[in-house]
Amino acid sequence: MQNNKTFYNILIGSVVALAIIVGTYTALKYIGNNRNINEAVNTPEQSVNEFYGSWINYEGNPMVDKIYRNNPLITAGLTQQIDSILASFDKSGYDPVLCAQDKPQNFSLGVVTVDGNNASVVLTENFGGSEKNIIVSLKKDTNWQIDNIICEEGEVGEGDLNQSISPAVQNLVSEYIKNNISELSPEEAVLGGKFYVTNIKFQSPTTAIVDYEDGHIVLTARAEFTIPKAGSVEITDFEVMPPAPPVGQSGGNGLCIDKCGDGICDEMVCMGEGCPCAETPESCPKDCR
């Protein structure tokens, strides 16, 4: 009898030990998988690479099977956008993720621009005999998520103040201007200084106001740009603007617009009709603190 009890005790102990080992292994594997998932989306490039890799390598039809829904690599806004595009097709259309009707053989990532919690990645699709560039826009919450896909080359078209400009294009243009401000500026830096950009404000899909200085002089210029193809920027005009007149005085072809109280201190502004009036801590203390 004593031997039987000893046997059962050993058996029960072995089962409990095995259960602990299995449970520990499962927990460690789960933690490891989660760590891999978190590490996989730690950069914009990794998010784009993982999402597009799974999309292109999917054996079925990713649009019909709607594998983009509830995908943690894209935002809810992009999910709704894809749904809307697919719903607008009658009988045939294109893949709004690939911006093409056919799947490419492979893809590669090019220029990556990061500005705070916004980023853009130029993705090149290889179709064998041809290539197509698209811009993938991302934003970061906990991880980097794709929130916009810019398909068409030259998507930024005629200037329209009512149109919005995507974060991806803003990042692309801003980075280009910052990296080339010395070459773009018609004025030369003085006293051995070097120009650097302090602020860029987009006024339309093709224009931006650029504040820059060299530590000695402060300038403001109006930049006109185009996106001739995805991933590239062309500055068609870069003109330094003269200082704006004080509030209420004539500026260019008419009176400037008093925007005091809008929460933005317009210290450097344009000179044309309809431009905001220049503000200072004395003239507009509520905006310029």
C-alpha atoms as an extended CHARMM CRD file, in Angstrom:
* protein
*
       289  EXT
         1         1  MET       CA              0.0000000000        0.0000000000        0.0000000000  PROA      1               0.0000000000
         2         2  GLN       CA              2.8080000000        2.3510000000        0.9470000000  PROA      2               0.0000000000
         3         3  ASN       CA              4.4700000000        1.6860000000       -2.4170000000  PROA      3               0.0000000000
         4         4  ASN       CA              1.2290000000        2.5440000000       -4.2440000000  PROA      4               0.0000000000
         5         5  LYS       CA              0.9620000000        5.8730000000       -2.4000000000  PROA      5               0.0000000000
         6         6  THR       CA              4.5570000000        6.6650000000       -3.2290000000  PROA      6               0.0000000000
         7         7  PHE       CA              3.9440000000        5.8290000000       -6.9000000000  PROA      7               0.0000000000
         8         8  TYR       CA              0.8430000000        8.0320000000       -7.0830000000  PROA      8               0.0000000000
         9         9  ASN       CA              2.6580000000       10.9030000000       -5.3790000000  PROA      9               0.0000000000
        10        10  ILE       CA              5.4920000000       10.6540000000       -7.8660000000  PROA      10              0.0000000000
        11        11  LEU       CA              3.0240000000       10.4630000000      -10.7670000000  PROA      11              0.0000000000
        12        12  ILE       CA              1.0520000000       13.5120000000       -9.5830000000  PROA      12              0.0000000000
        13        13  GLY       CA              4.2670000000       15.4400000000       -9.0020000000  PROA      13              0.0000000000
        14        14  SER       CA              5.4860000000       14.6030000000      -12.4900000000  PROA      14              0.0000000000
        15        15  VAL       CA              2.2000000000       15.7550000000      -14.0760000000  PROA      15              0.0000000000
        16        16  VAL       CA              2.2760000000       19.0260000000      -12.1360000000  PROA      16              0.0000000000
        17        17  ALA       CA              5.9080000000       19.6170000000      -13.1100000000  PROA      17              0.0000000000
        18        18  LEU       CA              5.1160000000       18.8970000000      -16.7690000000  PROA      18              0.0000000000
        19        19  ALA       CA              2.1690000000       21.2920000000      -16.6570000000  PROA      19              0.0000000000
        20        20  ILE       CA              4.3980000000       24.0300000000      -15.2220000000  PROA      20              0.0000000000
        21        21  ILE       CA              7.0160000000       23.4440000000      -17.9060000000  PROA      21              0.0000000000
        22        22  VAL       CA              4.4350000000       23.5430000000      -20.7220000000  PROA      22              0.0000000000
        23        23  GLY       CA              2.7710000000       26.6160000000      -19.2660000000  PROA      23              0.0000000000
        24        24  THR       CA              6.0770000000       28.4270000000      -18.8870000000  PROA      24              0.0000000000
        25        25  TYR       CA              7.0940000000       27.5620000000      -22.4480000000  PROA      25              0.0000000000
        26        26  THR       CA              3.7630000000       28.7800000000      -23.8160000000  PROA      26              0.0000000000
        27        27  ALA       CA              3.9850000000       32.0290000000      -21.8590000000  PROA      27              0.0000000000
        28        28  LEU       CA              7.5400000000       32.6870000000      -23.0050000000  PROA      28              0.0000000000
        29        29  LYS       CA              6.6050000000       31.9340000000      -26.6110000000  PROA      29              0.0000000000
        30        30  TYR       CA              3.6310000000       34.3150000000      -26.3740000000  PROA      30              0.0000000000
        31        31  ILE       CA              5.8110000000       37.0520000000      -24.9090000000  PROA      31              0.0000000000
        32        32  GLY       CA              8.4310000000       36.4340000000      -27.5760000000  PROA      32              0.0000000000
        33        33  ASN       CA              5.8680000000       36.6290000000      -30.3520000000  PROA      33              0.0000000000
        34        34  ASN       CA              4.4830000000       39.8700000000      -28.9530000000  PROA      34              0.0000000000
        35        35  ARG       CA              8.0060000000       41.2550000000      -28.6830000000  PROA      35              0.0000000000
        36        36  ASN       CA              8.5940000000       40.3550000000      -32.3280000000  PROA      36              0.0000000000
        37        37  ILE       CA              5.3390000000       42.0250000000      -33.3450000000  PROA      37              0.0000000000
        38        38  ASN       CA              6.2290000000       45.1930000000      -31.4620000000  PROA      38              0.0000000000
        39        39  GLU       CA              9.7480000000       45.2190000000      -32.8760000000  PROA      39              0.0000000000
        40        40  ALA       CA              8.3800000000       44.5820000000      -36.3880000000  PROA      40              0.0000000000
        41        41  VAL       CA              6.5130000000       47.9000000000      -36.4160000000  PROA      41              0.0000000000
        42        42  ASN       CA              9.0560000000       49.9850000000      -34.5550000000  PROA      42              0.0000000000
        43        43  THR       CA              9.9530000000       52.0610000000      -37.6510000000  PROA      43              0.0000000000
        44        44  PRO       CA              7.9630000000       53.3610000000      -40.6510000000  PROA      44              0.0000000000
        45        45  GLU       CA              9.9910000000       51.1440000000      -42.9910000000  PROA      45              0.0000000000
        46        46  GLN       CA              9.1530000000       48.0240000000      -41.0070000000  PROA      46              0.0000000000
        47        47  SER       CA              5.4330000000       48.8130000000      -40.9580000000  PROA      47              0.0000000000
        48        48  VAL       CA              5.3430000000       49.4040000000      -44.7250000000  PROA      48              0.0000000000
        49        49  ASN       CA              7.4860000000       46.3730000000      -45.4660000000  PROA      49              0.0000000000
        50        50  GLU       CA              5.3500000000       44.0540000000      -43.3140000000  PROA      50              0.0000000000
        51        51  PHE       CA              2.0120000000       45.3240000000      -44.6340000000  PROA      51              0.0000000000
        52        52  TYR       CA              2.9450000000       45.2940000000      -48.3310000000  PROA      52              0.0000000000
        53        53  GLY       CA              4.7840000000       41.9870000000      -47.9930000000  PROA      53              0.0000000000
        54        54  SER       CA              1.6980000000       40.2890000000      -46.5680000000  PROA      54              0.0000000000
        55        55  TRP       CA             -0.5190000000       41.9530000000      -49.1830000000  PROA      55              0.0000000000
        56        56  ILE       CA              1.5460000000       40.9030000000      -52.1990000000  PROA      56              0.0000000000
        57        57  ASN       CA              2.2150000000       37.3880000000      -50.9040000000  PROA      57              0.0000000000
        58        58  TYR       CA             -1.4120000000       36.7090000000      -49.9730000000  PROA      58              0.0000000000
        59        59  GLU       CA             -2.5550000000       33.6100000000      -51.8910000000  PROA      59              0.0000000000
        60        60  GLY       CA             -6.1460000000       34.7490000000      -52.3630000000  PROA      60              0.0000000000
        61        61  ASN       CA             -7.5760000000       38.1140000000      -53.3720000000  PROA      61              0.0000000000
        62        62  PRO       CA             -6.7840000000       40.5340000000      -50.5260000000  PROA      62              0.0000000000
        63        63  MET       CA             -9.4670000000       42.9720000000      -51.6560000000  PROA      63              0.0000000000
        64        64  VAL       CA            -12.2550000000       40.3830000000      -51.8940000000  PROA      64              0.0000000000
        65        65  ASP       CA            -11.2150000000       38.8150000000      -48.5930000000  PROA      65              0.0000000000
        66        66  LYS       CA            -10.7840000000       42.2900000000      -47.0930000000  PROA      66              0.0000000000
        67        67  ILE       CA             -7.6420000000       41.3590000000      -45.1960000000  PROA      67              0.0000000000
        68        68  TYR       CA             -6.9950000000       45.0550000000      -44.5520000000  PROA      68              0.0000000000
        69        69  ARG       CA             -9.8470000000       45.2570000000      -42.0500000000  PROA      69              0.0000000000
        70        70  ASN       CA             -8.7510000000       45.2100000000      -38.4190000000  PROA      70              0.0000000000
        71        71  ASN       CA             -5.1380000000       45.2190000000      -39.5590000000  PROA      71              0.0000000000
        72        72  PRO       CA             -3.0400000000       46.9330000000      -36.8420000000  PROA      72              0.0000000000
        73        73  LEU       CA             -0.6190000000       48.2680000000      -39.4560000000  PROA      73              0.0000000000
        74        74  ILE       CA             -3.1520000000       50.6930000000      -40.9860000000  PROA      74              0.0000000000
        75        75  THR       CA             -5.4310000000       53.2970000000      -39.4350000000  PROA      75              0.0000000000
        76        76  ALA       CA             -9.2080000000       53.1000000000      -39.2420000000  PROA      76              0.0000000000
        77        77  GLY       CA             -9.3570000000       56.0880000000      -41.5710000000  PROA      77              0.0000000000
        78        78  LEU       CA             -7.4160000000       54.2850000000      -44.2980000000  PROA      78              0.0000000000
        79        79  THR       CA             -9.5980000000       51.2020000000      -43.8310000000  PROA      79              0.0000000000
        80        80  GLN       CA            -12.6880000000       53.3330000000      -44.4910000000  PROA      80              0.0000000000
        81        81  GLN       CA            -10.9810000000       54.9500000000      -47.4710000000  PROA      81              0.0000000000
        82        82  ILE       CA            -10.2070000000       51.5670000000      -49.0430000000  PROA      82              0.0000000000
        83        83  ASP       CA            -13.7880000000       50.4050000000      -48.3840000000  PROA      83              0.0000000000
        84        84  SER       CA            -15.1050000000       53.5320000000      -50.0920000000  PROA      84              0.0000000000
        85        85  ILE       CA            -12.8600000000       53.1120000000      -53.1470000000  PROA      85              0.0000000000
        86        86  LEU       CA            -13.7870000000       49.4510000000      -53.5900000000  PROA      86              0.0000000000
        87        87  ALA       CA            -17.4960000000       50.2350000000      -53.1660000000  PROA      87              0.0000000000
        88        88  SER       CA            -17.2700000000       52.8350000000      -55.9550000000  PROA      88              0.0000000000
        89        89  PHE       CA            -16.2080000000       50.2510000000      -58.5480000000  PROA      89              0.0000000000
        90        90  ASP       CA            -18.9100000000       48.8990000000      -60.8420000000  PROA      90              0.0000000000
        91        91  LYS       CA            -17.4800000000       45.7680000000      -62.4380000000  PROA      91              0.0000000000
        92        92  SER       CA            -13.7500000000       46.3530000000      -62.5180000000  PROA      92              0.0000000000
        93        93  GLY       CA            -11.2540000000       48.6510000000      -60.8670000000  PROA      93              0.0000000000
        94        94  TYR       CA             -7.7970000000       48.6420000000      -59.3890000000  PROA      94              0.0000000000
        95        95  ASP       CA             -6.0830000000       47.6710000000      -56.1750000000  PROA      95              0.0000000000
        96        96  PRO       CA             -6.0770000000       50.8580000000      -54.0180000000  PROA      96              0.0000000000
        97        97  VAL       CA             -3.2130000000       49.5140000000      -51.9100000000  PROA      97              0.0000000000
        98        98  LEU       CA             -0.9460000000       48.7290000000      -54.8660000000  PROA      98              0.0000000000
        99        99  CYS       CA             -2.3320000000       51.5310000000      -57.0600000000  PROA      99              0.0000000000
       100       100  ALA       CA             -2.4020000000       48.9980000000      -59.9050000000  PROA      100             0.0000000000
       101       101  GLN       CA             -4.5630000000       46.2560000000      -61.3970000000  PROA      101             0.0000000000
       102       102  ASP       CA             -1.8780000000       43.5680000000      -61.1730000000  PROA      102             0.0000000000
       103       103  LYS       CA              0.4050000000       42.4740000000      -58.3660000000  PROA      103             0.0000000000
       104       104  PRO       CA              4.0620000000       43.4840000000      -58.7730000000  PROA      104             0.0000000000
       105       105  GLN       CA              6.7920000000       40.8730000000      -58.7330000000  PROA      105             0.0000000000
       106       106  ASN       CA              8.3710000000       42.5890000000      -55.7560000000  PROA      106             0.0000000000
       107       107  PHE       CA              8.8500000000       45.9880000000      -54.1820000000  PROA      107             0.0000000000
       108       108  SER       CA             11.5570000000       48.1020000000      -52.5660000000  PROA      108             0.0000000000
       109       109  LEU       CA             11.5980000000       51.0460000000      -50.1830000000  PROA      109             0.0000000000
       110       110  GLY       CA             13.2790000000       54.3310000000      -51.0400000000  PROA      110             0.0000000000
       111       111  VAL       CA             13.3580000000       57.7340000000      -49.3610000000  PROA      111             0.0000000000
       112       112  VAL       CA             12.0270000000       57.7650000000      -45.7930000000  PROA      112             0.0000000000
       113       113  THR       CA             11.0740000000       61.0780000000      -44.1970000000  PROA      113             0.0000000000
       114       114  VAL       CA             10.1840000000       61.3470000000      -40.5090000000  PROA      114             0.0000000000
       115       115  ASP       CA              8.8130000000       64.4980000000      -38.8830000000  PROA      115             0.0000000000
       116       116  GLY       CA              7.7140000000       63.8900000000      -35.3000000000  PROA      116             0.0000000000
       117       117  ASN       CA              4.7750000000       61.4870000000      -35.3650000000  PROA      117             0.0000000000
       118       118  ASN       CA              4.3410000000       61.7320000000      -39.1470000000  PROA      118             0.0000000000
       119       119  ALA       CA              6.3780000000       59.9490000000      -41.7890000000  PROA      119             0.0000000000
       120       120  SER       CA              6.3880000000       59.0920000000      -45.4820000000  PROA      120             0.0000000000
       121       121  VAL       CA              8.0260000000       56.2500000000      -47.3620000000  PROA      121             0.0000000000
       122       122  VAL       CA              8.5700000000       56.0620000000      -51.1260000000  PROA      122             0.0000000000
       123       123  LEU       CA              7.6940000000       52.5380000000      -52.2820000000  PROA      123             0.0000000000
       124       124  THR       CA              8.7530000000       51.2600000000      -55.7230000000  PROA      124             0.0000000000
       125       125  GLU       CA              6.8010000000       48.3740000000      -57.2600000000  PROA      125             0.0000000000
       126       126  ASN       CA              8.5870000000       46.2080000000      -59.8160000000  PROA      126             0.0000000000
       127       127  PHE       CA              6.3580000000       44.7340000000      -62.5400000000  PROA      127             0.0000000000
       128       128  GLY       CA              9.1600000000       43.0850000000      -64.4880000000  PROA      128             0.0000000000
       129       129  GLY       CA              9.4610000000       45.4990000000      -67.3600000000  PROA      129             0.0000000000
       130       130  SER       CA              8.3150000000       48.6190000000      -65.5470000000  PROA      130             0.0000000000
       131       131  GLU       CA              8.2880000000       50.2730000000      -62.1540000000  PROA      131             0.0000000000
       132       132  LYS       CA              5.7770000000       52.3910000000      -60.2850000000  PROA      132             0.0000000000
       133       133  ASN       CA              6.4440000000       54.7160000000      -57.3550000000  PROA      133             0.0000000000
       134       134  ILE       CA              3.8640000000       55.4900000000      -54.6870000000  PROA      134             0.0000000000
       135       135  ILE       CA              4.1030000000       57.4590000000      -51.4530000000  PROA      135             0.0000000000
       136       136  VAL       CA              2.9750000000       55.7680000000      -48.2530000000  PROA      136             0.0000000000
       137       137  SER       CA              2.0790000000       58.1410000000      -45.4190000000  PROA      137             0.0000000000
       138       138  LEU       CA              2.2200000000       57.0040000000      -41.7940000000  PROA      138             0.0000000000
       139       139  LYS       CA              1.5150000000       58.3590000000      -38.3480000000  PROA      139             0.0000000000
       140       140  LYS       CA              2.6190000000       57.0920000000      -34.9710000000  PROA      140             0.0000000000
       141       141  ASP       CA              0.4090000000       56.3990000000      -31.9950000000  PROA      141             0.0000000000
       142       142  THR       CA              1.8130000000       53.3920000000      -30.1550000000  PROA      142             0.0000000000
       143       143  ASN       CA              3.3040000000       51.9930000000      -33.3740000000  PROA      143             0.0000000000
       144       144  TRP       CA              3.6710000000       53.3410000000      -36.8880000000  PROA      144             0.0000000000
       145       145  GLN       CA              0.4550000000       52.9170000000      -38.9100000000  PROA      145             0.0000000000
       146       146  ILE       CA             -0.1890000000       53.6170000000      -42.5760000000  PROA      146             0.0000000000
       147       147  ASP       CA             -2.8180000000       56.3550000000      -42.8850000000  PROA      147             0.0000000000
       148       148  ASN       CA             -2.6660000000       57.3180000000      -46.5560000000  PROA      148             0.0000000000
       149       149  ILE       CA             -1.4820000000       55.9350000000      -49.8910000000  PROA      149             0.0000000000
       150       150  ILE       CA             -0.7140000000       58.4570000000      -52.6390000000  PROA      150             0.0000000000
       151       151  CYS       CA             -1.0260000000       56.6760000000      -55.9680000000  PROA      151             0.0000000000
       152       152  GLU       CA             -0.8060000000       59.1060000000      -58.8070000000  PROA      152             0.0000000000
       153       153  GLU       CA              2.3790000000       60.7810000000      -59.9270000000  PROA      153             0.0000000000
       154       154  GLY       CA              1.8840000000       64.5210000000      -59.7670000000  PROA      154             0.0000000000
       155       155  GLU       CA             -1.0550000000       64.0910000000      -57.3880000000  PROA      155             0.0000000000
       156       156  VAL       CA             -0.4290000000       67.5770000000      -56.0310000000  PROA      156             0.0000000000
       157       157  GLY       CA             -1.9830000000       69.6280000000      -58.8090000000  PROA      157             0.0000000000
       158       158  GLU       CA             -3.2170000000       73.1540000000      -59.3190000000  PROA      158             0.0000000000
       159       159  GLY       CA             -3.1850000000       75.3750000000      -56.2560000000  PROA      159             0.0000000000
       160       160  ASP       CA             -6.5700000000       75.3890000000      -54.5620000000  PROA      160             0.0000000000
       161       161  LEU       CA             -6.8530000000       76.8050000000      -51.0630000000  PROA      161             0.0000000000
       162       162  ASN       CA             -9.8020000000       74.5200000000      -50.3980000000  PROA      162             0.0000000000
       163       163  GLN       CA             -7.8170000000       71.3710000000      -51.1410000000  PROA      163             0.0000000000
       164       164  SER       CA             -5.8450000000       69.6310000000      -48.4270000000  PROA      164             0.0000000000
       165       165  ILE       CA             -2.2560000000       68.5280000000      -48.7430000000  PROA      165             0.0000000000
       166       166  SER       CA             -1.4020000000       65.1410000000      -47.3150000000  PROA      166             0.0000000000
       167       167  PRO       CA              1.1050000000       64.7780000000      -44.4580000000  PROA      167             0.0000000000
       168       168  ALA       CA              3.2630000000       62.6380000000      -46.7440000000  PROA      168             0.0000000000
       169       169  VAL       CA              3.6300000000       65.4220000000      -49.3040000000  PROA      169             0.0000000000
       170       170  GLN       CA              4.1730000000       68.0170000000      -46.5700000000  PROA      170             0.0000000000
       171       171  ASN       CA              6.9810000000       65.9110000000      -45.1200000000  PROA      171             0.0000000000
       172       172  LEU       CA              8.5250000000       65.3420000000      -48.5420000000  PROA      172             0.0000000000
       173       173  VAL       CA              8.4670000000       69.0310000000      -49.5310000000  PROA      173             0.0000000000
       174       174  SER       CA              9.5610000000       70.2530000000      -46.0790000000  PROA      174             0.0000000000
       175       175  GLU       CA             12.5410000000       67.9030000000      -46.0210000000  PROA      175             0.0000000000
       176       176  TYR       CA             13.5850000000       68.9980000000      -49.5040000000  PROA      176             0.0000000000
       177       177  ILE       CA             13.3940000000       72.7070000000      -48.6440000000  PROA      177             0.0000000000
       178       178  LYS       CA             15.3020000000       72.2180000000      -45.3670000000  PROA      178             0.0000000000
       179       179  ASN       CA             18.0690000000       70.2810000000      -47.0850000000  PROA      179             0.0000000000
       180       180  ASN       CA             18.4120000000       72.7720000000      -49.9480000000  PROA      180             0.0000000000
       181       181  ILE       CA             17.5790000000       76.1290000000      -48.3700000000  PROA      181             0.0000000000
       182       182  SER       CA             21.0150000000       77.6570000000      -49.0740000000  PROA      182             0.0000000000
       183       183  GLU       CA             20.7260000000       76.8160000000      -52.7860000000  PROA      183             0.0000000000
       184       184  LEU       CA             17.0820000000       77.9130000000      -52.9860000000  PROA      184             0.0000000000
       185       185  SER       CA             17.5350000000       81.2790000000      -51.3090000000  PROA      185             0.0000000000
       186       186  PRO       CA             18.1530000000       84.1630000000      -53.7550000000  PROA      186             0.0000000000
       187       187  GLU       CA             19.8170000000       86.0190000000      -50.8630000000  PROA      187             0.0000000000
       188       188  GLU       CA             23.1870000000       84.9350000000      -49.5570000000  PROA      188             0.0000000000
       189       189  ALA       CA             23.9790000000       84.2920000000      -45.9160000000  PROA      189             0.0000000000
       190       190  VAL       CA             26.0950000000       86.9910000000      -44.2260000000  PROA      190             0.0000000000
       191       191  LEU       CA             29.0220000000       87.0900000000      -41.8330000000  PROA      191             0.0000000000
       192       192  GLY       CA             29.8700000000       83.4500000000      -42.3590000000  PROA      192             0.0000000000
       193       193  GLY       CA             26.4150000000       82.2480000000      -41.2840000000  PROA      193             0.0000000000
       194       194  LYS       CA             24.5090000000       79.3380000000      -42.7980000000  PROA      194             0.0000000000
       195       195  PHE       CA             20.8040000000       79.3710000000      -43.5790000000  PROA      195             0.0000000000
       196       196  TYR       CA             18.4500000000       77.0440000000      -41.7160000000  PROA      196             0.0000000000
       197       197  VAL       CA             14.6670000000       76.7660000000      -41.8290000000  PROA      197             0.0000000000
       198       198  THR       CA             12.6800000000       77.7960000000      -38.7470000000  PROA      198             0.0000000000
       199       199  ASN       CA              9.1370000000       77.2800000000      -40.0220000000  PROA      199             0.0000000000
       200       200  ILE       CA              7.2070000000       76.1140000000      -43.0830000000  PROA      200             0.0000000000
       201       201  LYS       CA              3.5140000000       76.8890000000      -43.4840000000  PROA      201             0.0000000000
       202       202  PHE       CA              1.6040000000       75.3500000000      -46.4160000000  PROA      202             0.0000000000
       203       203  GLN       CA             -0.9130000000       77.7110000000      -47.9690000000  PROA      203             0.0000000000
       204       204  SER       CA             -2.1560000000       75.4310000000      -50.7550000000  PROA      204             0.0000000000
       205       205  PRO       CA             -1.2210000000       72.1240000000      -52.4200000000  PROA      205             0.0000000000
       206       206  THR       CA              1.4430000000       73.9850000000      -54.4390000000  PROA      206             0.0000000000
       207       207  THR       CA              2.6220000000       76.8630000000      -52.2380000000  PROA      207             0.0000000000
       208       208  ALA       CA              4.3430000000       77.2640000000      -48.8910000000  PROA      208             0.0000000000
       209       209  ILE       CA              5.6650000000       80.1410000000      -46.7990000000  PROA      209             0.0000000000
       210       210  VAL       CA              9.1930000000       79.4590000000      -45.5840000000  PROA      210             0.0000000000
       211       211  ASP       CA             10.8280000000       81.2520000000      -42.6430000000  PROA      211             0.0000000000
       212       212  TYR       CA             14.6030000000       80.9210000000      -42.4870000000  PROA      212             0.0000000000
       213       213  GLU       CA             17.6640000000       82.6820000000      -41.1040000000  PROA      213             0.0000000000
       214       214  ASP       CA             21.4300000000       82.4640000000      -40.7530000000  PROA      214             0.0000000000
       215       215  GLY       CA             21.7770000000       83.8010000000      -37.2250000000  PROA      215             0.0000000000
       216       216  HSD       CA             22.1360000000       87.3720000000      -38.4990000000  PROA      216             0.0000000000
       217       217  ILE       CA             19.2990000000       88.0360000000      -40.9400000000  PROA      217             0.0000000000
       218       218  VAL       CA             15.7570000000       86.6440000000      -40.9280000000  PROA      218             0.0000000000
       219       219  LEU       CA             13.9630000000       86.0780000000      -44.2340000000  PROA      219             0.0000000000
       220       220  THR       CA             10.5740000000       84.8400000000      -45.3830000000  PROA      220             0.0000000000
       221       221  ALA       CA             10.0130000000       83.4050000000      -48.8520000000  PROA      221             0.0000000000
       222       222  ARG       CA              7.0960000000       82.1090000000      -50.8610000000  PROA      222             0.0000000000
       223       223  ALA       CA              7.8870000000       78.7340000000      -52.4080000000  PROA      223             0.0000000000
       224       224  GLU       CA              5.9600000000       77.2240000000      -55.2940000000  PROA      224             0.0000000000
       225       225  PHE       CA              6.4420000000       73.5170000000      -55.8940000000  PROA      225             0.0000000000
       226       226  THR       CA              5.2280000000       70.5110000000      -57.8220000000  PROA      226             0.0000000000
       227       227  ILE       CA              5.5500000000       66.7550000000      -57.3600000000  PROA      227             0.0000000000
       228       228  PRO       CA              6.4280000000       65.6550000000      -60.9080000000  PROA      228             0.0000000000
       229       229  LYS       CA              6.5270000000       62.0440000000      -59.7820000000  PROA      229             0.0000000000
       230       230  ALA       CA              6.1360000000       60.2330000000      -56.5170000000  PROA      230             0.0000000000
       231       231  GLY       CA              9.0830000000       60.7740000000      -54.2220000000  PROA      231             0.0000000000
       232       232  SER       CA             10.5000000000       63.8230000000      -56.0110000000  PROA      232             0.0000000000
       233       233  VAL       CA             10.0850000000       67.5760000000      -55.4850000000  PROA      233             0.0000000000
       234       234  GLU       CA             10.5680000000       70.4540000000      -57.9170000000  PROA      234             0.0000000000
       235       235  ILE       CA             10.6530000000       74.0430000000      -56.6200000000  PROA      235             0.0000000000
       236       236  THR       CA              9.3360000000       76.1610000000      -59.4850000000  PROA      236             0.0000000000
       237       237  ASP       CA              9.6880000000       79.5190000000      -57.7110000000  PROA      237             0.0000000000
       238       238  PHE       CA             11.3070000000       80.7390000000      -54.4860000000  PROA      238             0.0000000000
       239       239  GLU       CA             10.8460000000       84.4570000000      -53.8470000000  PROA      239             0.0000000000
       240       240  VAL       CA             11.8530000000       86.3970000000      -50.7360000000  PROA      240             0.0000000000
       241       241  MET       CA              8.9780000000       88.5490000000      -49.5490000000  PROA      241             0.0000000000
       242       242  PRO       CA              9.4160000000       92.1160000000      -48.2450000000  PROA      242             0.0000000000
       243       243  PRO       CA              8.3160000000       92.8660000000      -44.6660000000  PROA      243             0.0000000000
       244       244  ALA       CA              4.5690000000       93.3500000000      -44.3420000000  PROA      244             0.0000000000
       245       245  PRO       CA              3.0860000000       96.7270000000      -43.3680000000  PROA      245             0.0000000000
       246       246  PRO       CA              1.7150000000       97.2690000000      -39.8600000000  PROA      246             0.0000000000
       247       247  VAL       CA             -1.9240000000       96.4430000000      -39.1030000000  PROA      247             0.0000000000
       248       248  GLY       CA             -4.3850000000       98.5310000000      -41.0880000000  PROA      248             0.0000000000
       249       249  GLN       CA             -1.8330000000      100.0330000000      -43.4880000000  PROA      249             0.0000000000
       250       250  SER       CA             -1.8220000000       99.3330000000      -47.1880000000  PROA      250             0.0000000000
       251       251  GLY       CA              0.0150000000       96.2460000000      -48.3500000000  PROA      251             0.0000000000
       252       252  GLY       CA              0.6750000000       95.7630000000      -52.0490000000  PROA      252             0.0000000000
       253       253  ASN       CA             -2.5850000000       96.1050000000      -53.9720000000  PROA      253             0.0000000000
       254       254  GLY       CA             -4.8560000000       96.5300000000      -50.9480000000  PROA      254             0.0000000000
       255       255  LEU       CA             -5.2670000000       96.3590000000      -47.2040000000  PROA      255             0.0000000000
       256       256  CYS       CA             -3.8500000000       93.5030000000      -45.2030000000  PROA      256             0.0000000000
       257       257  ILE       CA             -6.2430000000       91.3020000000      -43.2360000000  PROA      257             0.0000000000
       258       258  ASP       CA             -6.3290000000       91.7100000000      -39.4740000000  PROA      258             0.0000000000
       259       259  LYS       CA             -6.1400000000       88.1990000000      -38.0200000000  PROA      259             0.0000000000
       260       260  CYS       CA             -5.2790000000       89.1920000000      -34.4800000000  PROA      260             0.0000000000
       261       261  GLY       CA             -7.0090000000       86.7830000000      -32.1210000000  PROA      261             0.0000000000
       262       262  ASP       CA             -6.7120000000       83.6370000000      -34.2440000000  PROA      262             0.0000000000
       263       263  GLY       CA             -4.0840000000       82.1790000000      -31.9030000000  PROA      263             0.0000000000
       264       264  ILE       CA             -1.2300000000       82.4670000000      -34.4490000000  PROA      264             0.0000000000
       265       265  CYS       CA              1.4080000000       85.1780000000      -34.2520000000  PROA      265             0.0000000000
       266       266  ASP       CA              1.9260000000       86.2760000000      -37.8650000000  PROA      266             0.0000000000
       267       267  GLU       CA              5.2910000000       87.9990000000      -37.5130000000  PROA      267             0.0000000000
       268       268  MET       CA              6.5020000000       87.4100000000      -41.0710000000  PROA      268             0.0000000000
       269       269  VAL       CA              3.8350000000       87.5960000000      -43.7820000000  PROA      269             0.0000000000
       270       270  CYS       CA              3.4180000000       88.2200000000      -47.4900000000  PROA      270             0.0000000000
       271       271  MET       CA              2.8730000000       91.6390000000      -49.0880000000  PROA      271             0.0000000000
       272       272  GLY       CA              0.0700000000       90.9010000000      -51.5430000000  PROA      272             0.0000000000
       273       273  GLU       CA             -3.6000000000       91.7850000000      -51.3080000000  PROA      273             0.0000000000
       274       274  GLY       CA             -5.3800000000       89.5340000000      -48.8520000000  PROA      274             0.0000000000
       275       275  CYS       CA             -2.2400000000       88.7450000000      -46.8640000000  PROA      275             0.0000000000
       276       276  PRO       CA             -2.4890000000       88.8610000000      -43.0650000000  PROA      276             0.0000000000
       277       277  CYS       CA             -1.1810000000       91.9210000000      -41.2410000000  PROA      277             0.0000000000
       278       278  ALA       CA              2.1510000000       91.6010000000      -39.4700000000  PROA      278             0.0000000000
       279       279  GLU       CA              1.7360000000       91.1080000000      -35.7230000000  PROA      279             0.0000000000
       280       280  THR       CA              4.0000000000       91.9360000000      -32.7920000000  PROA      280             0.0000000000
       281       281  PRO       CA              3.6480000000       91.5490000000      -28.9930000000  PROA      281             0.0000000000
       282       282  GLU       CA              2.6730000000       95.2370000000      -28.9510000000  PROA      282             0.0000000000
       283       283  SER       CA              0.1190000000       95.1860000000      -31.7930000000  PROA      283             0.0000000000
       284       284  CYS       CA             -1.4010000000       91.7770000000      -30.9410000000  PROA      284             0.0000000000
       285       285  PRO       CA             -0.4640000000       90.5850000000      -27.4460000000  PROA      285             0.0000000000
       286       286  LYS       CA             -3.1430000000       87.8890000000      -27.4580000000  PROA      286             0.0000000000
       287       287  ASP       CA             -1.3700000000       86.0320000000      -30.3060000000  PROA      287             0.0000000000
       288       288  CYS       CA              2.2640000000       87.0790000000      -29.7670000000  PROA      288             0.0000000000
       289       289  ARG       CA              3.1100000000       86.2810000000      -26.1800000000  PROA      289             0.0000000000
